[in-house]
């Protein structure tokens, strides 16, 4: 995800961590629908990219733990 901010370009990723494990039964070649979050939602979910939510760094930039409470509600409807 690439976002333009007033401080320049920022490349961030948000990881949603769930406690339930599910076995994937489909084909890895099929298209998967992934949610798209805007910068405000990601900023709120990571507490403004707080250092304590940073999980690490990857090839596309920093990875943060994010809690998006309405995500599962919207995806189920």
Contact map, one row per residue, 1 for C-alpha under 8 A:
11100000001110000000000000000000000000000000000000000000000000000000000000000
11110000111100000000000000000000000000000000000000000000000000000000000000000
11111000111100000000000000000000000000100000000000000000000000000000000000000
01111101110000000000000000000000000000000000000000000000000000000000000000000
00111111110000000000000000000000000000000000000000000000000000000000000000000
00011111000000000000000000000000000000000000000000000000000000000000000000000
00001111100000000000000000000000000000000000000000000000000000000000000000000
00011111110000000000000000000000000000000000000000000000000000000000000000000
01111011111000000000000000000000000000000000000000000000000000000000000000000
01111001111100000000000000000000000000000000000000000000000000000000000000000
11100000111110000000000000000000000000000000000000000000000111000000000000000
11100000011111000000000000000000000000000000000000000000000111110000000000000
10000000001111100000000000000000000000000000000000000000000111110000000000000
00000000000111110000000000000000000000000100000000000000000000111100000000000
00000000000011111000000000000000000000000000000000000000000000111100000000000
00000000000001111100000000000000000000000000000000000000000000001111000000000
00000000000000111110000000000000000000000000000000000000000000001100000000000
00000000000000011111100000000000000000000000000000000000000000000000000000000
00000000000000001111100000000000000000000000000000000000000000000000000000000
00000000000000000111110000000000000000000000000000000000000000000000000000000
00000000000000000111111000000000000000000000000000000000000000000000000000000
00000000000000000001111100000000000000000000000000000000000000000000000000000
00000000000000000000111110000000000000000000000000000000000000000000000000000
00000000000000000000011111000000000000000000000000000000000000000000000000000
00000000000000000000001111100000000000000000000000000000000000000000000000000
00000000000000000000000111110100000000000000000000000000000000000000000000000
00000000000000000000000011111100000000000000000000000000000000000000000000000
00000000000000000000000001111100000000000000000000000000000000000000000000000
00000000000000000000000000111110000000000000000000000000000000000000000000000
00000000000000000000000001111111000000000000000000000000000000000000000000000
00000000000000000000000000001111100000000000000000000000000000000000000000000
00000000000000000000000000000111110000000000000000000000000000000000000000000
00000000000000000000000000000011111000000000000000000000000000000000000000000
00000000000000000000000000000001111100000000000000000000000000000000000000000
00000000000000000000000000000000111110000000000000000000000000000000000000000
00000000000000000000000000000000011111000000000000000000000000000000000000000
00000000000000000000000000000000001111101100000000000000000000000000000000000
00000000000000000000000000000000000111111100000000000000000000000000000000000
00100000000000000000000000000000000011111110000000000000000000000000000000000
00000000000000000000000000000000000001111111000000000000000000000000000000000
00000000000000000000000000000000000011111111100000000000000000000001000000000
00000000000001000000000000000000000011111111110100000000000000000100000000000
00000000000000000000000000000000000000111111111110000000000000000000000000000
00000000000000000000000000000000000000011111111100000000000000000000000000000
00000000000000000000000000000000000000001111111100000000000000000111000000000
00000000000000000000000000000000000000000111111111001000000000011110000000000
00000000000000000000000000000000000000000011111111001000000000000000000000000
00000000000000000000000000000000000000000111111111000000000000000000000000000
00000000000000000000000000000000000000000010011111101100000000010000000000000
00000000000000000000000000000000000000000000011111111100000000000000000000000
00000000000000000000000000000000000000000000000011111100000000000000000000000
00000000000000000000000000000000000000000000000001111100000000000000000000000
00000000000000000000000000000000000000000000011011111110000000011100000000000
00000000000000000000000000000000000000000000000011111111000001111000000000000
00000000000000000000000000000000000000000000000000001111100001111000000000000
00000000000000000000000000000000000000000000000000000111110001110000000000000
00000000000000000000000000000000000000000000000000000011111111100000000000000
00000000000000000000000000000000000000000000000000000001111111100000000000000
00000000000000000000000000000000000000000000000000000000111110000000000000000
00000000001110000000000000000000000000000000000000000000111111000000000000000
00000000001110000000000000000000000000000000000000000000111111100000000000000
00000000001110000000000000000000000000000000000000000111110111110000000000000
00000000000111100000000000000000000000000000000000000111110011111000000000000
00000000000111100000000000000000000000000000010010001111000001111100000000000
00000000000001111000000000000000000000000000010000001110000000111110000000000
00000000000001111000000000000000000000000100110000001000000000011111000000000
00000000000000010000000000000000000000000000110000000000000000001111100000000
00000000000000010000000000000000000000001000100000000000000000000111111000000
00000000000000000000000000000000000000000000000000000000000000000011111110000
00000000000000000000000000000000000000000000000000000000000000000001111111000
00000000000000000000000000000000000000000000000000000000000000000001111111100
00000000000000000000000000000000000000000000000000000000000000000000111111110
00000000000000000000000000000000000000000000000000000000000000000000111111111
00000000000000000000000000000000000000000000000000000000000000000000011111111
00000000000000000000000000000000000000000000000000000000000000000000001111111
00000000000000000000000000000000000000000000000000000000000000000000000111111
00000000000000000000000000000000000000000000000000000000000000000000000011111
